Amino acid sequence: MDPEAARNARDSLDLVIHMSNILDTGLDRHSLSVLIALSELGFNPEALAAVVKEFRRETPASSSVQSSAPSAP
């Protein structure tokens, strides 16, 4: 990738991160870059959003199960 293309990609990702922060999505830089890459590969953005929502729904339940499990001596 030439330096100009790399700079444009970095600027675009910075813009997406800024919009994500304004919308309070809770997605970090790495997650956003993965989602963008998947979208560029042809994955449906609405389907990706549904997957992110599903993971978020499942995560609190699994973390509460782990925290309530007895710890080993």
CHARMM-style PDB file with segment names, atoms N, HN, CA, C and O in Angstrom:
ATOM      1  N   MET     1       0.861  -1.179   0.000  1.00  0.00      PROA
ATOM      2  CA  MET     1       0.000   0.000   0.000  1.00  0.00      PROA
ATOM      3  C   MET     1       0.900   1.232   0.000  1.00  0.00      PROA
ATOM      4  O   MET     1       1.832   1.338   0.798  1.00  0.00      PROA
ATOM      5  N   ASP     2       0.610   2.148  -0.895  1.00  0.00      PROA
ATOM      6  HN  ASP     2      -0.146   2.062  -1.543  1.00  0.00      PROA
ATOM      7  CA  ASP     2       1.441   3.351  -0.956  1.00  0.00      PROA
ATOM      8  C   ASP     2       1.114   4.273   0.231  1.00  0.00      PROA
ATOM      9  O   ASP     2       0.047   4.162   0.835  1.00  0.00      PROA
ATOM     10  N   PRO     3       2.030   5.168   0.553  1.00  0.00      PROA
ATOM     11  CA  PRO     3       1.849   6.039   1.732  1.00  0.00      PROA
ATOM     12  C   PRO     3       0.566   6.876   1.691  1.00  0.00      PROA
ATOM     13  O   PRO     3      -0.074   7.091   2.720  1.00  0.00      PROA
ATOM     14  N   GLU     4       0.197   7.343   0.500  1.00  0.00      PROA
ATOM     15  HN  GLU     4       0.717   7.168  -0.337  1.00  0.00      PROA
ATOM     16  CA  GLU     4      -1.030   8.155   0.372  1.00  0.00      PROA
ATOM     17  C   GLU     4      -2.268   7.321   0.693  1.00  0.00      PROA
ATOM     18  O   GLU     4      -3.167   7.783   1.395  1.00  0.00      PROA
ATOM     19  N   ALA     5      -2.313   6.093   0.179  1.00  0.00      PROA
ATOM     20  HN  ALA     5      -1.582   5.717  -0.392  1.00  0.00      PROA
ATOM     21  CA  ALA     5      -3.449   5.203   0.452  1.00  0.00      PROA
ATOM     22  C   ALA     5      -3.496   4.835   1.928  1.00  0.00      PROA
ATOM     23  O   ALA     5      -4.577   4.767   2.512  1.00  0.00      PROA
ATOM     24  N   ALA     6      -2.345   4.599   2.536  1.00  0.00      PROA
ATOM     25  HN  ALA     6      -1.466   4.654   2.061  1.00  0.00      PROA
ATOM     26  CA  ALA     6      -2.290   4.272   3.964  1.00  0.00      PROA
ATOM     27  C   ALA     6      -2.795   5.447   4.798  1.00  0.00      PROA
ATOM     28  O   ALA     6      -3.535   5.255   5.764  1.00  0.00      PROA
ATOM     29  N   ARG     7      -2.399   6.650   4.428  1.00  0.00      PROA
ATOM     30  HN  ARG     7      -1.798   6.806   3.643  1.00  0.00      PROA
ATOM     31  CA  ARG     7      -2.858   7.834   5.161  1.00  0.00      PROA
ATOM     32  C   ARG     7      -4.364   8.012   5.020  1.00  0.00      PROA
ATOM     33  O   ARG     7      -5.044   8.337   5.993  1.00  0.00      PROA
ATOM     34  N   ASN     8      -4.893   7.801   3.812  1.00  0.00      PROA
ATOM     35  HN  ASN     8      -4.341   7.536   3.021  1.00  0.00      PROA
ATOM     36  CA  ASN     8      -6.336   7.909   3.594  1.00  0.00      PROA
ATOM     37  C   ASN     8      -7.101   6.868   4.401  1.00  0.00      PROA
ATOM     38  O   ASN     8      -8.149   7.170   4.972  1.00  0.00      PROA
ATOM     39  N   ALA     9      -6.580   5.642   4.451  1.00  0.00      PROA
ATOM     40  HN  ALA     9      -5.728   5.397   3.987  1.00  0.00      PROA
ATOM     41  CA  ALA     9      -7.226   4.585   5.227  1.00  0.00      PROA
ATOM     42  C   ALA     9      -7.224   4.932   6.713  1.00  0.00      PROA
ATOM     43  O   ALA     9      -8.228   4.748   7.401  1.00  0.00      PROA
ATOM     44  N   ARG    10      -6.093   5.434   7.202  1.00  0.00      PROA
ATOM     45  HN  ARG    10      -5.278   5.583   6.643  1.00  0.00      PROA
ATOM     46  CA  ARG    10      -5.995   5.819   8.617  1.00  0.00      PROA
ATOM     47  C   ARG    10      -6.944   6.970   8.937  1.00  0.00      PROA
ATOM     48  O   ARG    10      -7.601   6.965   9.978  1.00  0.00      PROA
ATOM     49  N   ASP    11      -7.018   7.958   8.042  1.00  0.00      PROA
ATOM     50  HN  ASP    11      -6.485   7.963   7.196  1.00  0.00      PROA
ATOM     51  CA  ASP    11      -7.926   9.089   8.241  1.00  0.00      PROA
ATOM     52  C   ASP    11      -9.384   8.631   8.246  1.00  0.00      PROA
ATOM     53  O   ASP    11     -10.192   9.105   9.043  1.00  0.00      PROA
ATOM     54  N   SER    12      -9.704   7.711   7.353  1.00  0.00      PROA
ATOM     55  HN  SER    12      -9.047   7.326   6.705  1.00  0.00      PROA
ATOM     56  CA  SER    12     -11.076   7.181   7.301  1.00  0.00      PROA
ATOM     57  C   SER    12     -11.425   6.433   8.576  1.00  0.00      PROA
ATOM     58  O   SER    12     -12.519   6.593   9.116  1.00  0.00      PROA
ATOM     59  N   LEU    13     -10.489   5.611   9.061  1.00  0.00      PROA
ATOM     60  HN  LEU    13      -9.600   5.481   8.622  1.00  0.00      PROA
ATOM     61  CA  LEU    13     -10.735   4.879  10.305  1.00  0.00      PROA
ATOM     62  C   LEU    13     -10.881   5.845  11.476  1.00  0.00      PROA
ATOM     63  O   LEU    13     -11.730   5.639  12.343  1.00  0.00      PROA
ATOM     64  N   ASP    14     -10.060   6.899  11.509  1.00  0.00      PROA
ATOM     65  HN  ASP    14      -9.371   7.066  10.804  1.00  0.00      PROA
ATOM     66  CA  ASP    14     -10.190   7.910  12.577  1.00  0.00      PROA
ATOM     67  C   ASP    14     -11.577   8.557  12.548  1.00  0.00      PROA
ATOM     68  O   ASP    14     -12.175   8.804  13.595  1.00  0.00      PROA
ATOM     69  N   LEU    15     -12.077   8.828  11.349  1.00  0.00      PROA
ATOM     70  HN  LEU    15     -11.591   8.628  10.498  1.00  0.00      PROA
ATOM     71  CA  LEU    15     -13.409   9.419  11.212  1.00  0.00      PROA
ATOM     72  C   LEU    15     -14.490   8.457  11.716  1.00  0.00      PROA
ATOM     73  O   LEU    15     -15.414   8.868  12.418  1.00  0.00      PROA
ATOM     74  N   VAL    16     -14.369   7.179  11.354  1.00  0.00      PROA
ATOM     75  HN  VAL    16     -13.618   6.845  10.783  1.00  0.00      PROA
ATOM     76  CA  VAL    16     -15.336   6.177  11.804  1.00  0.00      PROA
ATOM     77  C   VAL    16     -15.295   6.051  13.330  1.00  0.00      PROA
ATOM     78  O   VAL    16     -16.339   5.927  13.970  1.00  0.00      PROA
ATOM     79  N   ILE    17     -14.101   6.083  13.910  1.00  0.00      PROA
ATOM     80  HN  ILE    17     -13.253   6.183  13.390  1.00  0.00      PROA
ATOM     81  CA  ILE    17     -13.970   5.996  15.368  1.00  0.00      PROA
ATOM     82  C   ILE    17     -14.621   7.206  16.020  1.00  0.00      PROA
ATOM     83  O   ILE    17     -15.299   7.073  17.039  1.00  0.00      PROA
ATOM     84  N   HSD    18     -14.422   8.372  15.445  1.00  0.00      PROA
ATOM     85  HN  HSD    18     -13.872   8.479  14.617  1.00  0.00      PROA
ATOM     86  CA  HSD    18     -15.040   9.584  15.988  1.00  0.00      PROA
ATOM     87  C   HSD    18     -16.569   9.471  15.946  1.00  0.00      PROA
ATOM     88  O   HSD    18     -17.245   9.790  16.925  1.00  0.00      PROA
ATOM     89  N   MET    19     -17.106   9.019  14.819  1.00  0.00      PROA
ATOM     90  HN  MET    19     -16.557   8.760  14.024  1.00  0.00      PROA
ATOM     91  CA  MET    19     -18.563   8.844  14.711  1.00  0.00      PROA
ATOM     92  C   MET    19     -19.047   7.790  15.704  1.00  0.00      PROA
ATOM     93  O   MET    19     -20.103   7.950  16.317  1.00  0.00      PROA
ATOM     94  N   SER    20     -18.282   6.721  15.862  1.00  0.00      PROA
ATOM     95  HN  SER    20     -17.425   6.591  15.365  1.00  0.00      PROA
ATOM     96  CA  SER    20     -18.643   5.658  16.802  1.00  0.00      PROA
ATOM     97  C   SER    20     -18.693   6.192  18.225  1.00  0.00      PROA
ATOM     98  O   SER    20     -19.580   5.831  18.998  1.00  0.00      PROA
ATOM     99  N   ASN    21     -17.736   7.056  18.570  1.00  0.00      PROA
ATOM    100  HN  ASN    21     -17.016   7.349  17.941  1.00  0.00      PROA
ATOM    101  CA  ASN    21     -17.717   7.651  19.914  1.00  0.00      PROA
ATOM    102  C   ASN    21     -18.907   8.581  20.121  1.00  0.00      PROA
ATOM    103  O   ASN    21     -19.509   8.593  21.195  1.00  0.00      PROA
ATOM    104  N   ILE    22     -19.244   9.354  19.106  1.00  0.00      PROA
ATOM    105  HN  ILE    22     -18.755   9.345  18.234  1.00  0.00      PROA
ATOM    106  CA  ILE    22     -20.401  10.254  19.199  1.00  0.00      PROA
ATOM    107  C   ILE    22     -21.679   9.446  19.413  1.00  0.00      PROA
ATOM    108  O   ILE    22     -22.540   9.824  20.208  1.00  0.00      PROA
ATOM    109  N   LEU    23     -21.789   8.331  18.694  1.00  0.00      PROA
ATOM    110  HN  LEU    23     -21.089   8.024  18.048  1.00  0.00      PROA
ATOM    111  CA  LEU    23     -22.979   7.480  18.806  1.00  0.00      PROA
ATOM    112  C   LEU    23     -22.925   6.543  20.015  1.00  0.00      PROA
ATOM    113  O   LEU    23     -23.881   5.817  20.285  1.00  0.00      PROA
ATOM    114  N   ASP    24     -21.816   6.563  20.731  1.00  0.00      PROA
ATOM    115  HN  ASP    24     -21.039   7.153  20.512  1.00  0.00      PROA
ATOM    116  CA  ASP    24     -21.629   5.763  21.940  1.00  0.00      PROA
ATOM    117  C   ASP    24     -21.875   4.276  21.671  1.00  0.00      PROA
ATOM    118  O   ASP    24     -22.632   3.616  22.383  1.00  0.00      PROA
ATOM    119  N   THR    25     -21.210   3.763  20.616  1.00  0.00      PROA
ATOM    120  HN  THR    25     -20.595   4.299  20.038  1.00  0.00      PROA
ATOM    121  CA  THR    25     -21.386   2.357  20.242  1.00  0.00      PROA
ATOM    122  C   THR    25     -20.645   1.414  21.171  1.00  0.00      PROA
ATOM    123  O   THR    25     -21.031   0.253  21.310  1.00  0.00      PROA
ATOM    124  N   GLY    26     -19.579   1.899  21.814  1.00  0.00      PROA
ATOM    125  HN  GLY    26     -19.265   2.842  21.701  1.00  0.00      PROA
ATOM    126  CA  GLY    26     -18.788   1.037  22.676  1.00  0.00      PROA
ATOM    127  C   GLY    26     -17.807   0.158  21.915  1.00  0.00      PROA
ATOM    128  O   GLY    26     -17.166  -0.709  22.507  1.00  0.00      PROA
ATOM    129  N   LEU    27     -17.683   0.372  20.611  1.00  0.00      PROA
ATOM    130  HN  LEU    27     -18.204   1.077  20.130  1.00  0.00      PROA
ATOM    131  CA  LEU    27     -16.759  -0.421  19.806  1.00  0.00      PROA
ATOM    132  C   LEU    27     -15.379   0.234  19.813  1.00  0.00      PROA
ATOM    133  O   LEU    27     -15.259   1.449  19.659  1.00  0.00      PROA
ATOM    134  N   ASP    28     -14.344  -0.579  19.992  1.00  0.00      PROA
ATOM    135  HN  ASP    28     -14.441  -1.566  20.117  1.00  0.00      PROA
ATOM    136  CA  ASP    28     -12.990  -0.049  19.984  1.00  0.00      PROA
ATOM    137  C   ASP    28     -12.428   0.006  18.560  1.00  0.00      PROA
ATOM    138  O   ASP    28     -13.064  -0.435  17.603  1.00  0.00      PROA
ATOM    139  N   ARG    29     -11.234   0.555  18.453  1.00  0.00      PROA
ATOM    140  HN  ARG    29     -10.717   0.914  19.230  1.00  0.00      PROA
ATOM    141  CA  ARG    29     -10.593   0.743  17.145  1.00  0.00      PROA
ATOM    142  C   ARG    29     -10.438  -0.590  16.401  1.00  0.00      PROA
ATOM    143  O   ARG    29     -10.717  -0.677  15.206  1.00  0.00      PROA
ATOM    144  N   HSD    30      -9.997  -1.607  17.110  1.00  0.00      PROA
ATOM    145  HN  HSD    30      -9.770  -1.536  18.081  1.00  0.00      PROA
ATOM    146  CA  HSD    30      -9.782  -2.910  16.473  1.00  0.00      PROA
ATOM    147  C   HSD    30     -11.105  -3.499  15.972  1.00  0.00      PROA
ATOM    148  O   HSD    30     -11.180  -3.984  14.843  1.00  0.00      PROA
ATOM    149  N   SER    31     -12.138  -3.457  16.804  1.00  0.00      PROA
ATOM    150  HN  SER    31     -12.077  -3.063  17.721  1.00  0.00      PROA
ATOM    151  CA  SER    31     -13.445  -3.999  16.406  1.00  0.00      PROA
ATOM    152  C   SER    31     -13.982  -3.275  15.181  1.00  0.00      PROA
ATOM    153  O   SER    31     -14.493  -3.902  14.253  1.00  0.00      PROA
ATOM    154  N   LEU    32     -13.864  -1.961  15.184  1.00  0.00      PROA
ATOM    155  HN  LEU    32     -13.449  -1.452  15.938  1.00  0.00      PROA
ATOM    156  CA  LEU    32     -14.342  -1.188  14.035  1.00  0.00      PROA
ATOM    157  C   LEU    32     -13.563  -1.527  12.770  1.00  0.00      PROA
ATOM    158  O   LEU    32     -14.144  -1.646  11.692  1.00  0.00      PROA
ATOM    159  N   SER    33     -12.249  -1.684  12.902  1.00  0.00      PROA
ATOM    160  HN  SER    33     -11.777  -1.587  13.778  1.00  0.00      PROA
ATOM    161  CA  SER    33     -11.459  -1.997  11.707  1.00  0.00      PROA
ATOM    162  C   SER    33     -11.808  -3.388  11.169  1.00  0.00      PROA
ATOM    163  O   SER    33     -11.818  -3.595   9.956  1.00  0.00      PROA
ATOM    164  N   VAL    34     -12.092  -4.341  12.060  1.00  0.00      PROA
ATOM    165  HN  VAL    34     -12.084  -4.173  13.046  1.00  0.00      PROA
ATOM    166  CA  VAL    34     -12.500  -5.677  11.617  1.00  0.00      PROA
ATOM    167  C   VAL    34     -13.851  -5.600  10.910  1.00  0.00      PROA
ATOM    168  O   VAL    34     -14.037  -6.210   9.858  1.00  0.00      PROA
ATOM    169  N   LEU    35     -14.786  -4.857  11.481  1.00  0.00      PROA
ATOM    170  HN  LEU    35     -14.635  -4.361  12.336  1.00  0.00      PROA
ATOM    171  CA  LEU    35     -16.107  -4.725  10.868  1.00  0.00      PROA
ATOM    172  C   LEU    35     -16.023  -4.043   9.503  1.00  0.00      PROA
ATOM    173  O   LEU    35     -16.726  -4.428   8.569  1.00  0.00      PROA
ATOM    174  N   ILE    36     -15.171  -3.040   9.391  1.00  0.00      PROA
ATOM    175  HN  ILE    36     -14.600  -2.728  10.149  1.00  0.00      PROA
ATOM    176  CA  ILE    36     -14.989  -2.364   8.105  1.00  0.00      PROA
ATOM    177  C   ILE    36     -14.395  -3.334   7.087  1.00  0.00      PROA
ATOM    178  O   ILE    36     -14.846  -3.386   5.943  1.00  0.00      PROA
ATOM    179  N   ALA    37     -13.388  -4.101   7.497  1.00  0.00      PROA
ATOM    180  HN  ALA    37     -13.021  -4.058   8.427  1.00  0.00      PROA
ATOM    181  CA  ALA    37     -12.760  -5.057   6.587  1.00  0.00      PROA
ATOM    182  C   ALA    37     -13.765  -6.106   6.115  1.00  0.00      PROA
ATOM    183  O   ALA    37     -13.793  -6.455   4.934  1.00  0.00      PROA
ATOM    184  N   LEU    38     -14.587  -6.608   7.033  1.00  0.00      PROA
ATOM    185  HN  LEU    38     -14.564  -6.325   7.991  1.00  0.00      PROA
ATOM    186  CA  LEU    38     -15.602  -7.590   6.653  1.00  0.00      PROA
ATOM    187  C   LEU    38     -16.610  -6.986   5.683  1.00  0.00      PROA
ATOM    188  O   LEU    38     -17.045  -7.637   4.733  1.00  0.00      PROA
ATOM    189  N   SER    39     -16.969  -5.746   5.935  1.00  0.00      PROA
ATOM    190  HN  SER    39     -16.616  -5.218   6.707  1.00  0.00      PROA
ATOM    191  CA  SER    39     -17.896  -5.054   5.050  1.00  0.00      PROA
ATOM    192  C   SER    39     -17.286  -4.876   3.657  1.00  0.00      PROA
ATOM    193  O   SER    39     -17.970  -5.046   2.648  1.00  0.00      PROA
ATOM    194  N   GLU    40     -16.005  -4.536   3.609  1.00  0.00      PROA
ATOM    195  HN  GLU    40     -15.449  -4.399   4.429  1.00  0.00      PROA
ATOM    196  CA  GLU    40     -15.329  -4.372   2.319  1.00  0.00      PROA
ATOM    197  C   GLU    40     -15.198  -5.695   1.574  1.00  0.00      PROA
ATOM    198  O   GLU    40     -15.103  -5.713   0.347  1.00  0.00      PROA
ATOM    199  N   LEU    41     -15.192  -6.803   2.314  1.00  0.00      PROA
ATOM    200  HN  LEU    41     -15.268  -6.789   3.311  1.00  0.00      PROA
ATOM    201  CA  LEU    41     -15.123  -8.127   1.686  1.00  0.00      PROA
ATOM    202  C   LEU    41     -16.482  -8.597   1.171  1.00  0.00      PROA
ATOM    203  O   LEU    41     -16.592  -9.650   0.543  1.00  0.00      PROA
ATOM    204  N   GLY    42     -17.515  -7.798   1.447  1.00  0.00      PROA
ATOM    205  HN  GLY    42     -17.426  -6.943   1.958  1.00  0.00      PROA
ATOM    206  CA  GLY    42     -18.832  -8.121   0.914  1.00  0.00      PROA
ATOM    207  C   GLY    42     -19.853  -8.594   1.926  1.00  0.00      PROA
ATOM    208  O   GLY    42     -20.987  -8.906   1.562  1.00  0.00      PROA
ATOM    209  N   PHE    43     -19.463  -8.652   3.213  1.00  0.00      PROA
ATOM    210  HN  PHE    43     -18.542  -8.398   3.508  1.00  0.00      PROA
ATOM    211  CA  PHE    43     -20.440  -9.039   4.228  1.00  0.00      PROA
ATOM    212  C   PHE    43     -21.492  -7.943   4.359  1.00  0.00      PROA
ATOM    213  O   PHE    43     -21.187  -6.756   4.252  1.00  0.00      PROA
ATOM    214  N   ASN    44     -22.712  -8.352   4.588  1.00  0.00      PROA
ATOM    215  HN  ASN    44     -22.960  -9.317   4.675  1.00  0.00      PROA
ATOM    216  CA  ASN    44     -23.827  -7.425   4.726  1.00  0.00      PROA
ATOM    217  C   ASN    44     -23.663  -6.632   6.033  1.00  0.00      PROA
ATOM    218  O   ASN    44     -23.614  -7.230   7.108  1.00  0.00      PROA
ATOM    219  N   PRO    45     -23.577  -5.287   5.953  1.00  0.00      PROA
ATOM    220  CA  PRO    45     -23.402  -4.478   7.162  1.00  0.00      PROA
ATOM    221  C   PRO    45     -24.541  -4.649   8.180  1.00  0.00      PROA
ATOM    222  O   PRO    45     -24.307  -4.605   9.387  1.00  0.00      PROA
ATOM    223  N   GLU    46     -25.759  -4.843   7.694  1.00  0.00      PROA
ATOM    224  HN  GLU    46     -25.949  -4.879   6.713  1.00  0.00      PROA
ATOM    225  CA  GLU    46     -26.877  -5.044   8.619  1.00  0.00      PROA
ATOM    226  C   GLU    46     -26.735  -6.366   9.358  1.00  0.00      PROA
ATOM    227  O   GLU    46     -27.066  -6.463  10.539  1.00  0.00      PROA
ATOM    228  N   ALA    47     -26.243  -7.384   8.657  1.00  0.00      PROA
ATOM    229  HN  ALA    47     -25.974  -7.305   7.697  1.00  0.00      PROA
ATOM    230  CA  ALA    47     -26.007  -8.681   9.308  1.00  0.00      PROA
ATOM    231  C   ALA    47     -24.885  -8.564  10.334  1.00  0.00      PROA
ATOM    232  O   ALA    47     -24.971  -9.150  11.413  1.00  0.00      PROA
ATOM    233  N   LEU    48     -23.830  -7.811  10.007  1.00  0.00      PROA
ATOM    234  HN  LEU    48     -23.760  -7.335   9.130  1.00  0.00      PROA
ATOM    235  CA  LEU    48     -22.745  -7.600  10.965  1.00  0.00      PROA
ATOM    236  C   LEU    48     -23.254  -6.877  12.215  1.00  0.00      PROA
ATOM    237  O   LEU    48     -22.875  -7.221  13.335  1.00  0.00      PROA
ATOM    238  N   ALA    49     -24.105  -5.883  12.019  1.00  0.00      PROA
ATOM    239  HN  ALA    49     -24.413  -5.604  11.109  1.00  0.00      PROA
ATOM    240  CA  ALA    49     -24.676  -5.165  13.161  1.00  0.00      PROA
ATOM    241  C   ALA    49     -25.511  -6.102  14.020  1.00  0.00      PROA
ATOM    242  O   ALA    49     -25.473  -6.016  15.247  1.00  0.00      PROA
ATOM    243  N   ALA    50     -26.259  -6.989  13.391  1.00  0.00      PROA
ATOM    244  HN  ALA    50     -26.290  -7.059  12.394  1.00  0.00      PROA
ATOM    245  CA  ALA    50     -27.073  -7.954  14.141  1.00  0.00      PROA
ATOM    246  C   ALA    50     -26.185  -8.896  14.953  1.00  0.00      PROA
ATOM    247  O   ALA    50     -26.525  -9.250  16.081  1.00  0.00      PROA
ATOM    248  N   VAL    51     -25.055  -9.301  14.387  1.00  0.00      PROA
ATOM    249  HN  VAL    51     -24.778  -9.013  13.470  1.00  0.00      PROA
ATOM    250  CA  VAL    51     -24.129 -10.179  15.111  1.00  0.00      PROA
ATOM    251  C   VAL    51     -23.546  -9.455  16.318  1.00  0.00      PROA
ATOM    252  O   VAL    51     -23.452 -10.034  17.400  1.00  0.00      PROA
ATOM    253  N   VAL    52     -23.154  -8.195  16.142  1.00  0.00      PROA
ATOM    254  HN  VAL    52     -23.230  -7.725  15.263  1.00  0.00      PROA
ATOM    255  CA  VAL    52     -22.606  -7.414  17.261  1.00  0.00      PROA
ATOM    256  C   VAL    52     -23.653  -7.298  18.362  1.00  0.00      PROA
ATOM    257  O   VAL    52     -23.331  -7.472  19.537  1.00  0.00      PROA
ATOM    258  N   LYS    53     -24.895  -7.008  18.003  1.00  0.00      PROA
ATOM    259  HN  LYS    53     -25.157  -6.867  17.048  1.00  0.00      PROA
ATOM    260  CA  LYS    53     -25.971  -6.902  18.999  1.00  0.00      PROA
ATOM    261  C   LYS    53     -26.176  -8.223  19.724  1.00  0.00      PROA
ATOM    262  O   LYS    53     -26.376  -8.245  20.939  1.00  0.00      PROA
ATOM    263  N   GLU    54     -26.128  -9.321  18.984  1.00  0.00      PROA
ATOM    264  HN  GLU    54     -25.966  -9.303  17.997  1.00  0.00      PROA
ATOM    265  CA  GLU    54     -26.317 -10.640  19.597  1.00  0.00      PROA
ATOM    266  C   GLU    54     -25.186 -10.955  20.570  1.00  0.00      PROA
ATOM    267  O   GLU    54     -25.433 -11.461  21.664  1.00  0.00      PROA
ATOM    268  N   PHE    55     -23.948 -10.660  20.180  1.00  0.00      PROA
ATOM    269  HN  PHE    55     -23.747 -10.249  19.291  1.00  0.00      PROA
ATOM    270  CA  PHE    55     -22.820 -10.878  21.094  1.00  0.00      PROA
ATOM    271  C   PHE    55     -22.978 -10.061  22.359  1.00  0.00      PROA
ATOM    272  O   PHE    55     -22.677 -10.540  23.453  1.00  0.00      PROA
ATOM    273  N   ARG    56     -23.443  -8.845  22.223  1.00  0.00      PROA
ATOM    274  HN  ARG    56     -23.688  -8.456  21.335  1.00  0.00      PROA
ATOM    275  CA  ARG    56     -23.613  -7.997  23.407  1.00  0.00      PROA
ATOM    276  C   ARG    56     -24.718  -8.524  24.318  1.00  0.00      PROA
ATOM    277  O   ARG    56     -24.627  -8.403  25.539  1.00  0.00      PROA
ATOM    278  N   ARG    57     -25.759  -9.108  23.728  1.00  0.00      PROA
ATOM    279  HN  ARG    57     -25.833  -9.206  22.735  1.00  0.00      PROA
ATOM    280  CA  ARG    57     -26.835  -9.681  24.532  1.00  0.00      PROA
ATOM    281  C   ARG    57     -26.341 -10.899  25.299  1.00  0.00      PROA
ATOM    282  O   ARG    57     -26.732 -11.118  26.446  1.00  0.00      PROA
ATOM    283  N   GLU    58     -25.481 -11.691  24.666  1.00  0.00      PROA
ATOM    284  HN  GLU    58     -25.163 -11.514  23.734  1.00  0.00      PROA
ATOM    285  CA  GLU    58     -24.978 -12.916  25.277  1.00  0.00      PROA
ATOM    286  C   GLU    58     -23.871 -12.654  26.284  1.00  0.00      PROA
ATOM    287  O   GLU    58     -23.757 -13.397  27.259  1.00  0.00      PROA
ATOM    288  N   THR    59     -23.064 -11.645  26.092  1.00  0.00      PROA
ATOM    289  HN  THR    59     -23.157 -11.041  25.300  1.00  0.00      PROA
ATOM    290  CA  THR    59     -21.909 -11.400  26.941  1.00  0.00      PROA
ATOM    291  C   THR    59     -22.269 -11.162  28.406  1.00  0.00      PROA
ATOM    292  O   THR    59     -21.650 -11.783  29.270  1.00  0.00      PROA
ATOM    293  N   PRO    60     -23.243 -10.292  28.741  1.00  0.00      PROA
ATOM    294  CA  PRO    60     -23.555 -10.102  30.163  1.00  0.00      PROA
ATOM    295  C   PRO    60     -24.016 -11.391  30.829  1.00  0.00      PROA
ATOM    296  O   PRO    60     -23.677 -11.633  31.987  1.00  0.00      PROA
ATOM    297  N   ALA    61     -24.775 -12.219  30.131  1.00  0.00      PROA
ATOM    298  HN  ALA    61     -25.050 -12.022  29.190  1.00  0.00      PROA
ATOM    299  CA  ALA    61     -25.255 -13.467  30.718  1.00  0.00      PROA
ATOM    300  C   ALA    61     -24.092 -14.405  30.995  1.00  0.00      PROA
ATOM    301  O   ALA    61     -24.039 -15.024  32.058  1.00  0.00      PROA
ATOM    302  N   SER    62     -23.162 -14.521  30.061  1.00  0.00      PROA
ATOM    303  HN  SER    62     -23.205 -14.018  29.197  1.00  0.00      PROA
ATOM    304  CA  SER    62     -22.043 -15.439  30.268  1.00  0.00      PROA
ATOM    305  C   SER    62     -21.091 -14.916  31.325  1.00  0.00      PROA
ATOM    306  O   SER    62     -20.501 -15.715  32.053  1.00  0.00      PROA
ATOM    307  N   SER    63     -20.916 -13.592  31.441  1.00  0.00      PROA
ATOM    308  HN  SER    63     -21.395 -12.943  30.849  1.00  0.00      PROA
ATOM    309  CA  SER    63     -20.012 -13.065  32.458  1.00  0.00      PROA
ATOM    310  C   SER    63     -20.622 -13.191  33.846  1.00  0.00      PROA
ATOM    311  O   SER    63     -19.895 -13.357  34.825  1.00  0.00      PROA
ATOM    312  N   SER    64     -21.959 -13.113  33.948  1.00  0.00      PROA
ATOM    313  HN  SER    64     -22.550 -12.978  33.153  1.00  0.00      PROA
ATOM    314  CA  SER    64     -22.567 -13.270  35.263  1.00  0.00      PROA
ATOM    315  C   SER    64     -22.513 -14.726  35.708  1.00  0.00      PROA
ATOM    316  O   SER    64     -22.425 -15.008  36.904  1.00  0.00      PROA
ATOM    317  N   VAL    65     -22.565 -15.644  34.762  1.00  0.00      PROA
ATOM    318  HN  VAL    65     -22.637 -15.416  33.791  1.00  0.00      PROA
ATOM    319  CA  VAL    65     -22.448 -17.070  35.091  1.00  0.00      PROA
ATOM    320  C   VAL    65     -21.033 -17.344  35.592  1.00  0.00      PROA
ATOM    321  O   VAL    65     -20.846 -18.060  36.576  1.00  0.00      PROA
ATOM    322  N   GLN    66     -20.049 -16.780  34.920  1.00  0.00      PROA
ATOM    323  HN  GLN    66     -20.201 -16.198  34.121  1.00  0.00      PROA
ATOM    324  CA  GLN    66     -18.673 -16.999  35.325  1.00  0.00      PROA
ATOM    325  C   GLN    66     -18.396 -16.391  36.688  1.00  0.00      PROA
ATOM    326  O   GLN    66     -17.687 -16.997  37.491  1.00  0.00      PROA
ATOM    327  N   SER    67     -18.932 -15.215  36.975  1.00  0.00      PROA
ATOM    328  HN  SER    67     -19.509 -14.723  36.323  1.00  0.00      PROA
ATOM    329  CA  SER    67     -18.668 -14.564  38.237  1.00  0.00      PROA
ATOM    330  C   SER    67     -19.382 -15.254  39.394  1.00  0.00      PROA
ATOM    331  O   SER    67     -18.944 -15.140  40.539  1.00  0.00      PROA
ATOM    332  N   SER    68     -20.482 -15.973  39.117  1.00  0.00      PROA
ATOM    333  HN  SER    68     -20.838 -16.065  38.188  1.00  0.00      PROA
ATOM    334  CA  SER    68     -21.197 -16.640  40.191  1.00  0.00      PROA
ATOM    335  C   SER    68     -20.688 -18.059  40.437  1.00  0.00      PROA
ATOM    336  O   SER    68     -21.086 -18.706  41.406  1.00  0.00      PROA
ATOM    337  N   ALA    69     -19.812 -18.537  39.563  1.00  0.00      PROA
ATOM    338  HN  ALA    69     -19.488 -18.011  38.776  1.00  0.00      PROA
ATOM    339  CA  ALA    69     -19.250 -19.872  39.746  1.00  0.00      PROA
ATOM    340  C   ALA    69     -18.269 -19.860  40.910  1.00  0.00      PROA
ATOM    341  O   ALA    69     -17.518 -18.901  41.086  1.00  0.00      PROA
ATOM    342  N   PRO    70     -18.277 -20.932  41.707  1.00  0.00      PROA
ATOM    343  CA  PRO    70     -17.358 -20.967  42.841  1.00  0.00      PROA
ATOM    344  C   PRO    70     -15.920 -21.020  42.352  1.00  0.00      PROA
ATOM    345  O   PRO    70     -15.620 -21.643  41.333  1.00  0.00      PROA
ATOM    346  N   SER    71     -15.044 -20.364  43.082  1.00  0.00      PROA
ATOM    347  HN  SER    71     -15.288 -19.858  43.910  1.00  0.00      PROA
ATOM    348  CA  SER    71     -13.645 -20.361  42.700  1.00  0.00      PROA
ATOM    349  C   SER    71     -12.949 -21.561  43.308  1.00  0.00      PROA
ATOM    350  O   SER    71     -13.326 -22.050  44.373  1.00  0.00      PROA
ATOM    351  N   ALA    72     -11.929 -22.024  42.613  1.00  0.00      PROA
ATOM    352  HN  ALA    72     -11.622 -21.626  41.748  1.00  0.00      PROA
ATOM    353  CA  ALA    72     -11.187 -23.194  43.096  1.00  0.00      PROA
ATOM    354  C   ALA    72     -10.297 -22.798  44.262  1.00  0.00      PROA
ATOM    355  O   ALA    72      -9.761 -21.690  44.283  1.00  0.00      PROA
ATOM    356  N   PRO    73     -10.131 -23.697  45.239  1.00  0.00      PROA
ATOM    357  CA  PRO    73      -9.274 -23.368  46.407  1.00  0.00      PROA
ATOM    358  C   PRO    73      -7.815 -23.310  46.063  1.00  0.00      PROA
ATOM    359  OT1 PRO    73      -6.985 -23.048  46.933  1.00  0.00      PROA
TER     360      PRO     73
END
